[in-house]
Amino acid sequence: MLYLLLYPLRDVFGPFRLFGYITFRSAYAVVTAIILVLVFGPRFISFLKKKSIGQRIREEVPDSHRTKEGTPSMGGIFVLLCILLAALLYCDLTNPNIIILITATVWFGCLGAYDDYVKIYKHKPRGLSIKTKLLFQAAYGLGLGLYLYFFGPAGYASKTNIIFVSNYVITLGVIYPVFVAVVVVGSSNGVNLTDGLDGLAIGLIAIAALAYGALAYAAGHAVISEYLDIIFLKNAGEVTVFCAAILGASLGFLWFNAHPAQVFMGDTGALSLGAIIGTSAILIKQELLLIVVGGVFVVESLSVLLQIIYFRRTGGKRLFKMAPLHHHFEMTGLREPKIVVRFWIIGIIFLMIALSTLKIR
């Protein structure tokens, strides 16, 4: 909004030229999102308390989580609103990638909010059925995949970058929409599974947003993209500003979500933020790198899958004390804050590995 309003007036007032720089708008998107969360966060938490919108604790979680019963939930609504407001202020709203990211935010925000509504007001601890959530997640993913297949960047509509390989991309052809759906569903659910400890998921989302903000800037810069041997995409740079808004809102929310959490983001935030990161990866053709950037999310998801397979194959035995993996470490006696910080450190290591692949190739 500010870009569309002020940048055209740059010849009238010189400083407005700054809005033409993605780096400038990204910096202020971060700052604006953080300030919005910090200023209005306490009021929103009070509102959640008044409306008795509190966390429901499932029977199978560790006993230490019983004290979290009733903690305000659905804080993801506030996170998403702050992301959208910062994006509306600083993004180029004529950029198709921004329209797609806003659509993803709204779609998954509504899905997650209804899931939380079912948990809290319908007294169903697991919320919507897995099939229902997968249906709506896959529907968005297929819709996005079909749109990009027919209307995506000329010459690169169904292509993606290959990790560790220079000057080579893979063409997925007609299966590209299915590939996009898998990426969106996987990233959305990966974050949701990880969101089990105070500050864990939102901290990792901030790390992933930082990574894809940098990758988007590189993909949208002709010189940098050529130097790094990645696909140059004219509209990709604007994704950096949206990722900056995610980073700022995540850091602001962490202020209240750090242990002991004053508020949880619920599926409203977890499902949405995972999907947005996945969508960002798709838009800049770095889908495969998401496996590295979101390494902790991948490991957490695999721990659940392995637990289920092992349980069925062995007639009831467990591979881990509890899944996802963060609960396993809780059961071994590690305290929640230590687990969270260590997972953040691992997330940062994955971030550095992901960015290093750009030069390894």
BATIDO-81060 format. One line per 5 residues: number of its first residue (from 1); for each residue z negated, y negated, x of C-alpha. Coordinates in pm, 1 decimal. Example, Ala and Ser with C-alpha at 12.3 -4.5 7.8 and 13.67 -1.06 7.14 Angstrom:
BEGIN
1> -780.0/450.0/1230.0 ~ -714.0/106.0/1367.0
This chain:
BEGIN
1> 0.0/0.0/0.0 ~ -98.0/-245.8/273.4 ~ 200.8/-127.2/474.9 ~ 438.3/-199.7/187.5 ~ 271.8/-531.0/105.0
6> 203.7/-678.6/447.2 ~ 457.9/-534.9/691.5 ~ 755.6/-701.4/513.8 ~ 578.7/-1036.0/574.5 ~ 566.2/-985.0/953.1
11> 812.3/-1269.2/1014.5 ~ 588.3/-1502.9/814.0 ~ 263.6/-1395.3/979.4 ~ 301.7/-1225.6/1316.6 ~ -13.4/-1006.7/1313.7
16> 126.3/-815.7/1015.1 ~ 358.7/-648.4/1265.8 ~ 61.7/-427.8/1356.5 ~ 108.8/-240.3/1029.2 ~ 436.3/-110.7/1165.6
21> 246.4/96.8/1421.6 ~ 132.3/441.4/1313.5 ~ -148.0/433.8/1569.7 ~ -288.7/109.3/1423.6 ~ -280.7/233.8/1065.9
26> -425.3/570.8/1168.2 ~ -719.7/406.6/1342.0 ~ -800.3/199.4/1037.3 ~ -752.4/496.2/805.0 ~ -1025.3/676.8/1001.8
31> -1259.7/377.5/994.2 ~ -1196.6/301.2/627.3 ~ -1254.4/661.0/517.5 ~ -1578.9/685.3/715.3 ~ -1710.9/356.4/573.6
36> -1621.2/454.6/217.3 ~ -1809.0/783.9/245.7 ~ -2112.9/634.1/416.0 ~ -2143.3/339.3/176.2 ~ -2081.6/516.9/-151.7
41> -2198.5/866.3/-53.5 ~ -2568.7/817.1/-144.9 ~ -2473.0/686.7/-489.0 ~ -2243.8/980.8/-549.3 ~ -2513.9/1226.6/-442.8
46> -2757.1/1058.5/-683.1 ~ -2496.9/1090.0/-959.5 ~ -2460.7/1463.8/-889.1 ~ -2837.3/1505.5/-905.6 ~ -2860.8/1321.8/-1238.2
51> -2590.0/1542.3/-1384.5 ~ -2761.1/1855.5/-1244.1 ~ -2445.9/1954.1/-1057.4 ~ -2616.9/2184.2/-811.2 ~ -2527.5/2479.1/-592.5
56> -2560.7/2830.5/-734.5 ~ -2666.6/3083.5/-470.8 ~ -2517.6/3433.6/-494.4 ~ -2741.2/3738.5/-468.5 ~ -2577.0/3882.9/-157.2
61> -2625.3/3583.4/76.7 ~ -2907.9/3575.1/335.4 ~ -3255.8/3499.9/197.7 ~ -3271.9/3178.9/402.9 ~ -3015.0/3030.5/164.2
66> -3246.1/3055.3/-138.4 ~ -3392.5/2715.3/-54.6 ~ -3045.0/2561.9/-102.1 ~ -3040.1/2645.6/-471.9 ~ -2980.7/2327.1/-670.1
71> -2850.9/2117.7/-378.7 ~ -2584.3/1880.7/-519.8 ~ -2241.0/2039.7/-505.9 ~ -1880.6/1933.7/-577.9 ~ -1909.6/1667.4/-307.6
76> -1549.4/1753.3/-228.9 ~ -1445.2/1527.7/-516.7 ~ -1581.4/1230.1/-326.9 ~ -1422.6/1342.6/0.1 ~ -1081.4/1374.6/-163.6
81> -1112.6/1036.7/-335.5 ~ -1191.7/867.9/-3.1 ~ -897.8/1044.3/164.6 ~ -663.9/934.3/-112.5 ~ -788.7/576.0/-109.0
86> -752.3/545.0/269.8 ~ -408.0/705.6/249.9 ~ -297.4/474.2/-30.5 ~ -407.1/175.0/173.9 ~ -247.0/263.4/506.4
91> 30.8/519.1/450.1 ~ 394.2/442.5/379.1 ~ 401.0/554.0/15.1 ~ 780.6/580.4/20.1 ~ 759.4/859.8/278.9
96> 826.8/1197.4/107.4 ~ 571.7/1373.6/327.1 ~ 295.5/1147.0/199.3 ~ 394.8/1216.1/-161.6 ~ 375.1/1589.8/-86.9
101> 30.9/1557.6/74.2 ~ -100.8/1351.2/-217.4 ~ 35.0/1614.6/-457.0 ~ -138.8/1890.4/-259.1 ~ -465.6/1695.6/-266.3
106> -453.4/1650.1/-643.3 ~ -332.6/2004.5/-722.1 ~ -592.8/2184.3/-514.7 ~ -859.4/1928.8/-599.7 ~ -816.7/2011.9/-969.3
111> -813.4/2386.1/-896.5 ~ -1127.8/2365.4/-683.4 ~ -1305.9/2137.1/-931.1 ~ -1241.6/2377.6/-1217.7 ~ -1360.6/2666.3/-1000.2
116> -1684.6/2477.5/-930.2 ~ -1714.6/2390.3/-1300.1 ~ -1698.9/2759.6/-1390.4 ~ -1965.2/2840.3/-1129.5 ~ -2205.7/2568.9/-1239.9
121> -2159.6/2536.7/-1614.3 ~ -2030.9/2883.5/-1703.8 ~ -2296.0/3044.1/-1482.0 ~ -2045.5/3260.5/-1296.3 ~ -2152.0/3258.9/-927.2
126> -1804.8/3365.3/-810.8 ~ -1619.9/3109.6/-1022.1 ~ -1259.9/3179.1/-1114.8 ~ -1124.3/3527.0/-1049.9 ~ -949.2/3587.9/-720.0
131> -623.5/3658.3/-903.7 ~ -637.3/3325.5/-1089.4 ~ -698.1/3125.8/-772.7 ~ -425.2/3310.7/-583.7 ~ -183.1/3250.3/-870.2
136> -228.5/2871.6/-862.4 ~ -234.4/2858.3/-482.5 ~ 82.4/3065.5/-453.9 ~ 253.9/2864.2/-728.0 ~ 206.6/2544.4/-529.4
141> 311.5/2713.6/-205.2 ~ 630.1/2856.4/-355.3 ~ 708.9/2524.0/-521.1 ~ 668.8/2340.2/-191.7 ~ 870.3/2605.2/-8.3
146> 1157.4/2583.1/-254.5 ~ 1157.8/2203.8/-238.7 ~ 1168.7/2203.7/141.3 ~ 1430.8/2479.4/147.6 ~ 1670.3/2273.6/-63.8
151> 1566.0/1918.3/25.6 ~ 1392.1/1952.5/362.9 ~ 1501.2/1792.1/691.8 ~ 1873.2/1840.8/746.8 ~ 1933.9/2126.4/987.7
156> 1569.1/2231.3/994.6 ~ 1491.9/2305.5/628.5 ~ 1398.3/2671.3/681.5 ~ 1313.1/2662.4/1051.3 ~ 986.0/2652.9/1242.9
161> 872.0/2606.5/1601.9 ~ 778.1/2913.4/1804.6 ~ 451.8/2910.0/2003.1 ~ 485.0/2931.5/2383.5 ~ 868.1/2929.2/2371.2
166> 1073.8/2630.5/2486.7 ~ 1385.9/2505.1/2305.8 ~ 1374.9/2781.6/2046.8 ~ 1308.0/2782.2/1676.1 ~ 1321.2/3063.9/1425.7
171> 1525.5/3042.5/1107.0 ~ 1357.3/3210.3/809.7 ~ 1635.7/3155.2/560.8 ~ 1572.2/3255.9/200.3 ~ 1225.9/3395.0/278.0
176> 1107.5/3048.9/384.9 ~ 946.0/2967.1/44.1 ~ 742.3/3288.1/66.7 ~ 641.6/3198.9/422.9 ~ 523.7/2855.9/304.4
181> 323.6/3015.4/22.3 ~ 152.1/3250.2/268.5 ~ 60.2/2959.2/496.7 ~ -83.1/2751.4/210.0 ~ -277.6/3040.1/53.6
186> -407.5/3156.3/390.1 ~ -523.7/2814.2/508.0 ~ -683.9/2728.5/173.5 ~ -882.1/3051.1/151.3 ~ -963.7/3055.3/521.3
191> -1152.7/2726.5/491.6 ~ -1316.4/2838.7/167.4 ~ -1451.6/3154.9/332.2 ~ -1583.3/2953.2/626.5 ~ -1769.1/2705.7/405.8
196> -2098.9/2893.9/407.8 ~ -2325.1/2699.0/645.5 ~ -2428.0/2333.0/647.6 ~ -2157.0/2128.6/817.6 ~ -1959.5/2427.4/943.7
201> -1632.6/2398.3/750.8 ~ -1616.1/2018.8/734.4 ~ -1668.6/1990.7/1111.0 ~ -1387.5/2237.2/1176.6 ~ -1163.8/2052.1/929.1
206> -1220.3/1732.5/1129.8 ~ -1109.8/1917.3/1444.4 ~ -799.2/2056.5/1271.5 ~ -712.8/1713.4/1128.0 ~ -734.8/1561.7/1476.5
211> -503.8/1832.3/1611.0 ~ -240.2/1795.5/1343.2 ~ -260.7/1419.3/1356.4 ~ -162.7/1437.1/1723.7 ~ 104.8/1699.7/1658.4
216> 253.2/1496.1/1373.6 ~ 273.5/1187.7/1593.4 ~ 455.1/1389.5/1859.8 ~ 696.0/1543.7/1606.3 ~ 780.8/1202.2/1464.3
221> 840.6/1036.7/1803.4 ~ 1192.3/1094.3/1939.9 ~ 1095.6/1062.6/2307.0 ~ 772.1/1264.3/2292.0 ~ 924.8/1541.7/2079.8
226> 1214.3/1577.3/2324.0 ~ 976.6/1582.6/2620.2 ~ 760.6/1853.1/2456.3 ~ 1060.5/2052.2/2328.1 ~ 953.3/2048.0/1963.8
231> 1157.2/1971.3/1653.3 ~ 1200.6/1597.7/1597.8 ~ 1139.3/1503.5/1234.0 ~ 1201.6/1143.5/1135.5 ~ 934.8/1130.8/861.7
236> 671.5/1340.8/1041.7 ~ 488.3/1053.7/1210.7 ~ 345.5/928.3/882.4 ~ 154.0/1256.3/844.9 ~ -61.8/1126.5/1131.9
241> -203.1/852.9/908.1 ~ -292.7/1100.1/634.5 ~ -458.5/1333.4/888.1 ~ -651.8/1032.3/1015.9 ~ -783.8/974.0/663.4
246> -893.7/1339.7/651.4 ~ -1066.1/1302.8/988.5 ~ -1254.2/991.7/878.7 ~ -1363.7/1133.2/542.4 ~ -1472.5/1458.6/708.7
251> -1685.6/1281.0/968.4 ~ -1837.6/1062.5/698.3 ~ -1917.6/1362.4/479.3 ~ -2069.7/1543.6/775.9 ~ -2334.9/1268.2/781.4
256> -2468.5/1411.2/453.7 ~ -2357.5/1772.5/492.7 ~ -2520.9/1837.8/830.9 ~ -2827.0/2064.7/827.8 ~ -3026.6/2035.3/609.2
261> -2740.5/1946.9/376.3 ~ -2793.6/1679.3/111.9 ~ -2468.9/1779.4/-60.0 ~ -2209.2/2056.3/-48.9 ~ -1837.7/2001.2/-92.9
266> -1792.7/2317.0/-299.1 ~ -1456.8/2478.3/-365.4 ~ -1332.7/2133.2/-470.6 ~ -1334.8/2033.9/-105.8 ~ -1290.3/2365.3/73.8
271> -984.5/2490.5/-115.7 ~ -823.8/2145.9/-103.8 ~ -883.3/2055.6/259.7 ~ -760.3/2394.7/376.1 ~ -443.6/2357.0/170.0
276> -385.3/2001.2/296.1 ~ -413.3/2110.3/659.4 ~ -175.7/2398.3/587.4 ~ 67.7/2161.1/416.9 ~ 51.9/1923.3/714.4
281> 140.0/2213.1/945.5 ~ 436.8/2300.6/725.1 ~ 569.1/1945.0/710.0 ~ 582.0/1910.7/1090.3 ~ 712.8/2265.1/1148.8
286> 401.6/2382.5/1334.7 ~ 296.8/2654.1/1089.2 ~ 251.4/2927.9/1349.9 ~ 32.3/2704.2/1564.0 ~ -209.1/2691.8/1269.4
291> -327.3/3036.5/1379.0 ~ -460.2/2874.1/1698.0 ~ -569.7/2536.5/1560.1 ~ -758.3/2710.8/1279.3 ~ -870.3/2996.0/1501.3
296> -1224.3/2998.5/1362.2 ~ -1091.6/3011.1/1005.4 ~ -868.1/3302.8/1104.6 ~ -1155.5/3493.1/1264.6 ~ -1379.4/3432.5/963.3
301> -1108.6/3559.7/727.4 ~ -1040.3/3864.3/943.5 ~ -1410.9/3949.3/949.2 ~ -1408.4/3970.5/569.2 ~ -1091.4/4181.0/566.8
306> -1221.4/4417.2/835.5 ~ -1553.9/4449.8/656.1 ~ -1379.7/4555.5/335.2 ~ -1147.3/4803.4/509.8 ~ -1430.0/4956.7/715.6
311> -1657.7/4978.3/412.1 ~ -1396.0/5169.2/213.1 ~ -1284.8/5394.8/498.5 ~ -1639.6/5499.2/594.1 ~ -1778.2/5543.8/244.9
316> -2014.5/5248.9/243.2 ~ -2091.8/5169.4/608.1 ~ -2070.4/4810.1/735.3 ~ -1886.6/4686.3/1042.4 ~ -2083.3/4358.7/1038.0
321> -2432.4/4299.1/905.7 ~ -2268.3/4061.6/658.1 ~ -1931.5/3890.3/620.9 ~ -1793.1/3628.2/677.0 ~ -1886.3/3634.2/1043.1
326> -2123.0/3334.7/1032.3 ~ -2354.1/3533.0/802.6 ~ -2349.5/3822.1/1051.2 ~ -2494.2/3595.2/1318.0 ~ -2752.4/3466.5/1070.2
331> -2863.7/3824.5/1009.6 ~ -2906.7/3876.3/1384.5 ~ -3167.2/3600.1/1388.7 ~ -2969.6/3296.5/1507.6 ~ -3063.5/2973.9/1330.1
336> -2805.1/2799.9/1116.3 ~ -2763.4/2478.9/1324.1 ~ -2705.8/2680.5/1643.3 ~ -2436.5/2892.9/1477.0 ~ -2262.7/2583.6/1340.2
341> -2256.1/2396.7/1671.2 ~ -2132.5/2704.3/1857.3 ~ -1853.7/2754.7/1605.0 ~ -1759.4/2386.7/1647.2 ~ -1741.8/2438.5/2023.3
346> -1515.7/2739.7/1971.7 ~ -1306.4/2528.5/1733.0 ~ -1264.5/2261.9/2002.5 ~ -1160.5/2530.4/2251.7 ~ -896.6/2650.3/2005.0
351> -785.6/2288.9/1966.4 ~ -735.5/2250.9/2341.7 ~ -548.2/2582.0/2361.0 ~ -322.1/2474.2/2073.8 ~ -236.8/2140.0/2234.7
356> -186.3/2306.9/2573.3 ~ 84.4/2530.8/2425.2 ~ 304.5/2223.4/2399.6 ~ 322.0/2207.4/2778.9 ~ 306.5/2583.0/2843.4
361> 637.8/2610.8/2665.2
